[in-house]
Structures are given as C-alpha cells and as structure tokens.
Amino acid sequence: MSAKIVSSRTIVGMEVHVELATRTKMFSRSPNVAHPDNYDSPPNSLCDPVSFGLPGALPTMNREAIEMSMLVGMALNCRIPDRCSWDRKNYFYPDLPKGYQISQYEHPLCTEGAIDIPLAAGGTGTVRITRAHLEEDTGKSGHELPGGLPAAGSIIDYNRTGTPLLEIVTEPDLTCAEDAVTFGRELRAICRALSVTEGIMQRGHMRFEPNINVVLTLDDGREVATPVAEIKNLNSFKAVHGAIEHEVKRQTEQWLKDGIEMGPGAKSTRGWDDVKQITELQRSKEDAHDYRYFPEPDLVPLEVDDAWRDEVRSRLSELPMQRRNRYESQWGLSAKDAAALTEVPATAIYFDACAAAAANATDLDDGAAARQAAKWILNAAAKIAHERGVEPHESGITAEQLAGIIALRESGDIGSSAAAELFEALCGCDDDPRVLAESRNLLQVSDAGTLDIWIDQALIEHPQAAEDFAAGKDAAAGRIIGCVMNASGGAADAGKVRARLVERLR
C-alpha cells in the first residue's frame, strides 16, 4: 500500500446494559435475580412460564422498571415521549428460550439526551445519548462446572431470563479509552445514586459494549475509516479500557494489510479475552433487519402523560457530578476526594451527615468541618471498612461520634494517635467519644503545672538537648518532648510542651 498514515483519531460509541433491581422480572411476577434478595438463588430456580414463552403465558409490564428507566432517562437529560411501544427481536441462542426478546425498536422510552464528562485531555465534553430503551435480559451461558471444573459443553442458567434491562446507546462522541471509562463510571454512579441498580459489575448488573473504529489521515490528504467492531459484554472498566486500546491498534494494523474500509457488511462483533488481552472475532454484525423486528402482539403501547413524568421527576436526587461539584466549590475538597466520597451513594449521604455534625460540634466553618470529616472517612473509616469487607459508611461509627472526635482534636483534648485509637474503639459501640476517651486515659494533659513537673525531669535527664534548644537548635526539642511523652504515658499535649520549652528556655 503506497499511502502512509499521517495521523489517526479514535471514535467510540457505547452501548450499556443496566440490569434494574426491581423485585420481579420485566413481564412476570417471578423474582428478579438482580435484586439483592435473590443474589444467591440456585441456578434455574427463578424461572416461570412467561420468561420461557410457554403456550398461554402472557406478559404484563412492570411499572417499577418503567419508572426506574424514566428516572435514568431524566438524569441523562433525555426526552420521555408521550408514547412508546414494544417489539419482538427475533434470534436463536441457547440462553434465549423463547427465541425472541421483548424490546423497543421504533419508539423507545427515552431519546435525545446528553451528559457532560471530564475529558482526559482536559476540560469537559458532551456525550449525546441516542436512546435508552427497555427490554428483557437473556439467560446466562457458562462453560465451567461449580468449583471451576471444565464442562463438556455449555451450561445454561435461566434465572436472568426476563430481568428488566435498560439499554443506553450513545452517539460516537468518545475519542479515547480513558474517556469511555469515565463515561462508564459516571453512568454507573448515576444509576447507583438513583437506586435503580446495585451496579455490581462482577454480577453483570452493568455490561458495556463499545463500538470502535479509527479514522486514518493519509499522506495524500485522504481520510479513511476502518470497519466498526463491537466488543461484547465487558463487565469491568479495566476490560473496557484494554479492549478499546487493543482494538485501535488492531484495526490500524489490519487496514495496512487489507485496506478494507467501513461499509455495508464490514461491521463485526468481537469478544474480549481477559487473559490474552486481545479481541477475537465472533461473527459479522447483524443489521436491524436480521432480527426481524415486529410489534409485540401481546402488549399495548405505553403512554406517558405530564402528571406521570412530573411524579417520577420529583424523585430525582442530587446526581453524583452535582454532588462532586458542591464538595469542591463549597467545601474546598480535592477532585480526588470528592470522587472517592461519591463513588458509593450511601457513603456520600453519610459524609454529608458527618460534615454537618462536625460543623455543629466545633467552631470550624462548614468547609473546614467537611474537610476534617472527609479525612477521617477516607482514611480511618476506609481502612476499617476494607478490613471488614464493607463500605466506609458501614464502619460502625455514627456521624455524631465522628464529630465528637473532631471536636476533641480541635480543642486539643486529644492527640492524633489517641484519636485514631478512639476511632477504632468507637466503631460498633454507642459510647460518647469524650466519655470513652476519659475511660481509656486518652485525653491530653495541658495544665502548665503538671507539664512543668514532667519537663523539669526531662531537662535533668537531657541537659545537652536543653542547652542546644536554648541556643536555637529546634531539632533538639524532640528528645525533650519524647521524654515528657514517655513520662506522661502519652497524655501530655506535645504542642503545649513545646510552647512551655520556648517560654522557659528562650
């Protein structure tokens, strides 16, 4: 090939499947495996005639799933049309017992949305949402026996069949793997904040399918686009990033070999091998007509009026990006800390309560109180949570107790190491922080008379250090203060000891 590549740009559109955590399935009263109550259900125990499409079984719409989908659509600034309809998407696959999915094709529930995300290159960018349509999930194919032993064939678990599934489709507005991951994280945060899904990636609550191709600029001035590849069923952000990075490299190298450009019949579906870190061809991508869509005969169209929209919209809570902006602009938190605190919705709510309690318990302004609360949650609480396999808000200390620790530190009644000890002691108990600190002899002694007794003894034991400090050598104070701390059993206020040394020796 005579033409050479001068530059390239990556184009990514995302399809995201979100399993909704309703109590029952999309079109039947069978329990939903995506609801926390049913996580540990045995395989093939959540099945029913509707999900299998048995003769005489008729679907009925799950109102909760519809309203959850509307909530997500509103959070993504989508338009909720007055009327949407249901369609049958026909194809054969072992995990699809009916031979079709009930989905939405021509008239989806949510359309024409957009959200802004921070870009890897700096600034923000808009990702347009083409549509968000509601459908039912398929079953799950496995290739291992319990315990990880290899199976002679595929194993099908139909528990997931019929689970409400919201498919969110973007325009091809993403230009790198980092931005695709950022979009995925933001969407997951939104869905979790709205309580429409638990968002546990390992359970398949959210599955990402990036559509990727590369536009190559050649040295003769032409631009050529490689065929689009859709990478199926990625359930980790690491996989999303790795698959896009690999696919960009693979498509560029493939074009140099065969020169095939994007066009009819050129689109393909590929899978991601997490071990080899490569994508592998699965099949040529079907077009819409291959699915033989036709109107679902057993369901009437869904009509949404203004009163219903307004009622659903009233449930919209503060979204993660809005919350992060508030933490940064009002309270002066770093972007990293704000992101960490909003990753789990319940932790963000807990942090808000701790910040308010700290402001009430101290003379700190709201921002300083919030920063102190954030420090404790992201360090001490996170450490204990990690050890126990829970989230920081589940570490066992109330907002009022945490505020009490902050108040003791601000008043100088307790030192940093003693405060850390007090935090751990308070986790899981109802004690008042000051009362518990007193019972454990954690309160600092700041009385000048008592401090002078310990200081006198320390000066006798370390005369050279006393002479050096008096001469202006600040580091010499460390030996004297250490001696005082040992004599006091850690109860002396180190800051007050240093201040007394300055008064007495300088």
N, C-alpha and C positions, 0 to 999 in steps of 0.2 A: 504494500500500500504506500503510494508516494506521499500523500498528505501526512503531515505530522500534527500532533496535538500541541496547541499552544497553551490552553488553559481549560479548565472544566468547572462545572458547578453541579452540585447535587440537588436533586428535587425529591422531596419525600412528602407523601400524603399518608395519613394514619387512619386505620380502621380499628376501633377499640370496642371490645365486647365486655359489657359490665353485667355480671350476674346480680340481680336485685334480691335483697334479703327479705322478701315477703314471707309470710308464714306458709302460704300454699303456692302451688305452681301457677303458671300463667293462665291456663284454661281449665283447671280442675281443682278439687279440694285436697288433692294429695299433698302431703308435707313437702316442703321445698328444702333440698339439700344445702342450699346457700344460706339458709337461716341457721344461726348458731345452735339452736335446739337440736338440729338434725345433722351436725357435722360428723358424728360418729356412728351414723346409721349403717348397718351391714349392707354390703352390695346387693342391689336389686331388691331392696326392701321398701323403696318409696315409689312403687310403680302402680299404675292404675289404667283402666280401660281407655280413658281419654288420651293419655300420653302414648299408648300403643295404637290408637286409632282403631279399636275393635268395633265390629258392627254394632250400630245402635248407640254408640257413645258420642255425645255432642259436647263441644267446647263452650265454656262461658267465660267472659272476660273478667280478669282480676283487677278490680278498681284500684287497689293499693298499688299495684305495679304501674298502672297508667299514671297515677298521681306522682309516684316517685320519678317516673320518666319525665313528666311535665316539669317537676322541680329542677331536675338536671338541665333540661332544655332552657328553662328560665335563667338558671345560673350561667349558662353559656350564651345568654342574650339571643336565644332562638325565638322565632315566631311560632306560636302554637295555633295552627289553623282551626277554623270553625268545624272542619270535618276531615276525618282521616278514615282509611279503610284497610281491610285485611286481605292478604293474598296468600296463595299457596306457592311455595317454592319447591319444585319437584326435583329430586335427585336420589339416587340409590347410594346408601352407605350402610355398613353393618350397624353403626350406632344410631341410625335413624329408623326406628321400627315401622313408622307409618309410610315411609317412602317420600315424605314431604314435610316441610316446616310451615307452620303458620307464621307469616312475616308481614311486612309492609313494603310495598314497592312504589306504586304510583303516588300514593298520598300518605306520607309518613306523619307521625305525631308532632315532630319538631323539625323546623327547617330554618335555614338562613341565619345562623348565629355567628359569633366571633368572640374570642378571648385574647387578651394580651399576655405575653410571657416575656421574661427577661431573656435576652439573647446572649449566646456565648461570646459573640463579637462585641458586646456592649449595647446598651440601650434596650428598648423593648420592641417586639414585633407582634403583629396581629396574625392569629391563626383563624381562618374562616372555617366555620362548621357548615358543611353542606347539608347534613341531615342527621337526625337521631331517631331511629325507628325501633319499634318494639317487636320482639319476636319470642319464640320459644327456643331453648337450647336443645342440643342433641345429647345423646348418651356419651359415654367415655370409653374409648378403646385403650386397653392395656396390653402389654407384651411381657409381663412378668407375673409369676405366682406370688402369693404372700410370702414375705421374707426375702424377696428379691431373686427367687429362683427363676430360671428361664422357662417360658411356656412354649408348648409345641405349636401354638397358634395365637391368635389374638383373643383377649378376654374382654367381654363387654359388660359394663355396669350401667344399667339404665336409670339409676337414681337421678341423674342430672337431666334426663329427658323431660322436657316441659318446663324447666326452670325459666322464669322471666329473664329475658336477655335484652338489654338496651345496646344497640349497635350505633356508635357515634362515628361519623365519617367526616374527615376534614378535606378541605381543598389542599392541593400540593404546595403548601406555603412554607414548609420547613426545608432548611438548606444544609443541615448537618446532623450528625448523630447526637451531638450534645443537645441541640435544640429539641430534637424528637424526644429525648429522655426528659427534658424539662417540661415539655407539654404533657407527657405521660404522667409525671409526678404531680403536676398541677391538677390534671383531671382526676387523678386518684384522690388527691387532697380534697377536692370539691365534693366528690361523691361520698367520701367518708364524713365530711363535715355535715352533709345533708342527711346522713344516716340511711342512705339507700343501699349501701353495701358495706360489708366488713373490709373489703379491699385486700384480702389475704391472697397474695399473688400465688403462693405455693398451692393453694386450693383451687386455683383457676377462677377466682372471683373477677379478675380483670385479665384479659388476654389481648395482646397488641399485635397488629398485623400491618407493618409498614409497607407501603408501595413505593418502590425506589427506582429511579433511573438517573442517568447522568447526561448532561448536555455538554458536548465537547466542542470547543472552538479550535478550528484547524488553521494551519499557517496560510491557507489560501483564502481565509476570511469566512469560510462556510461554518455553520453550526449544525451538528448532527446530534440526535438524541438516541440513546441506547434503548432497547426494549424494556418495558416496565416489568419488574419482578415483585411479586407479593410474597412476603415472608410470613408464614402461618404460625399462629398460636404461640407467641412468645410470652412467657409468664414471669419475666424478670427484666429490670431495667438494664442490667448487665448484658442480657441477651439482645435487647433492642439495640443497644449501642454497638455491640460486637457484630450483629448481623448487618447493620447499615454500613459500618466501616468496611467489612469484608465485601459486601455486595458492590460498593462503589469501585473498589479495586478490581473485583472480578469482571464487572461489566466493561470497564475500560480496557482490560486485557483482552476480553472476548471480542470487542469491536475491532481491536488491532488485528485480530486473527481472521474474522469473517466479514467485518464491515456491515453487519446486519443492523438496521435502524428500527426505531419504533414504528409500528404499523399494524394493520389488521393481522390477527393471528400470531403476533410476535410476543404477546404477554405470557408470562409463565408464573406458576406457583412453586415456591421452594420452601424447604424445611430447614431449620437451623440445628446443626449438630453441635451441642454444647461442649462435647469432648474435643472434637477436631477443630472447633471454632471456624466452621465453614457452612455455607448453604448448599443444599443438594436439591436437584430438580425433582419435583413431584409429578407435575403434569402441566400441560398447556392450559392457560387460564380460560375458564368458561366466560362467555358473554351472557348478558341477561337472558337472551332468547334461549340459551341452552337449558335454563331452569324451567322453561315453560310456565312462567308466572300466569296465574289466572285468579280472578276474585274468589276469595274464600266463601263457599256457598253456605256455610253453617254459622256465620257471624254477620250481624248487621254492621253498617258503618258506625263509627264512633263520632258523636257530635259534642263539641266543647263550646259552652257559652261563656260570656264575660263573667258571670257570677262564679262559675266553677274555676275559671282562671284566677280570679281575684282571691278566692278562698285558698287555692294552692299557693299563690304567690305570697300570701300572708305568712306562710311557714318558712319562707326563705330566711336563713340566719346569716350572720356575718360570714362571708366567704374567706377562705384562707389568705388570698392575696390582700384583701382589705384588712384583715387582722394583722398580717405582717407589716403592712404599711403603717398601721396605727402604732404598733410596737416600736417601729423605727422612728417615725416622725414625732410622736407624742412622748415617748418614754426613752428615746435615745438608745435602744438596743441595736446591736450589730445585725446585719442582714443574716449572718450565720446563726446567731442565737434566735432571732425571730423565726427563721425557717425551722430550726430544731423544735421550738416550742409549739409550732402549729402543725407539725407532722401528724400528730395524733389529736383529734378534736377534743377528747376528754382531758388531755394534758393541757391544752390551751385554756380550757374553761377553768381548770384547777389553777393555772398560773394567774389568770385574771383575779381569782378569789384571793390568792396569796398576795398579789400586789396590792389589792385594796386593803387587806387585813394589815399588811406591813405599814401602809401609809397611815392607818388609823392608830397603830400601836406605837409609832415613833414620831419624831419631829421631821422626818425626811419628807421632801416633796414627792409627788406622785412618781416622777421619773426615777429618782434615786431609790425609792422603795421598790419599784418594779425591777430595777436592775439588780438589787440585792436578792429579791425573790428569784429572779432568773438564774443568778449564780448558784443558789442553793439547789434549785430544781435540776439544773443541767449538770451539776457536779455530784453533790451528796445523794440527792434523790435518784439520779440516773444510775449511780454506782450500785446502790442497794437494789434498784429495780432490775438491773442487769443480773445481779447475783440470784435474784428470786425468779427470774424469767417473766417479769411483769413490766408494765409501763411506769414512768416516773410518778404519775398521779396515783398509782396503786402502791406506793412505797410504805404507806401506813401512817403518815403524819398529816394532820389537818392543816388547813390554811392558817388558823388561829395559832396553832403550836409553832408553825414556821415563823409567823410574825413575832411570836414571843422570843424565839431565838435571835432574830434580827434586832429586836429591841434590846435584848441583853448585850449584844455585841456593840450596838450604837452607844449604849450608856457606859460601856467599859466594864460592865459587871462580869464579863466572861471573856476569856481569850479564844483565839482561833481554834487551837487544838481541843480545848474543852468544849467549844461549841460543836465541833464535829462529833465528839463523843456524846454530847447531849442529843444531837440529831438522831443518831443511831438508837439511843436509849428510848427516845420518844416514839419511834416507829412501831406502831401496833399497840400503843398504850394511850390512856386518856389523861395522863398526868399533866399538870400545869408546868410549863418549862422552868419557871423560877423555883417552884417547889422541888422539882426533881433535881435541878442544879444544886440547890442547897443540900439535899439529902445525899448527893454524891460528892460534896465538897468541891464543886466545880466553879463556884463564884470566886472572882478575883478579890484580893485584899488591896485596897488603895489608901487605907489610912496611913498618914505620914508617920505617926509614932511607931506603928507596927513595922512599916517598911524600914524605918531607920534602925531598928534593932537588927534586922537581917543584913542591912547594908553595913552597919558597923562591923559585924562579924566577917563579912566578905572583904572589907578593906584590910582587916587584920590578916586574913589568910592570903591576900594578894596585894601586898604593898607596892610591888613594881607596876602592876596594872593600874593601881590608883595614881601612882606618880606619872605614868605615861598619859593617862586620860587627862589629868590636870594640866599636862603640858600641851594638850591639844590633839593627842592621838585618839581619834574617835573609836578605832577598832578595839582599843584596849577595854572599852566598856563591856564588850561581850563576855569576857572572863568573869567580871564582877557580877553582871546581871545573871549569868548562868549559875554562879554560886548562890545568889539570892533565890533563884527559882528552885534550886535543889533544896535549900533550907526551908522554903515555904511549901514544899510539896507541889509546886506548880501553881500555887494560889496567888502569888504576887502579881500585880499588874506591871508587866515589863515596861510599858511606856511610862508609868509613874516612877518606876525605879530609875529609869534613865534620866527623867526630869529631876529627881532628887539628887542624882550624882552631879548633874550640871550645876545645880544650886549650891551644893556643898564643896565641890572641888574646883569650880571655875569662877 
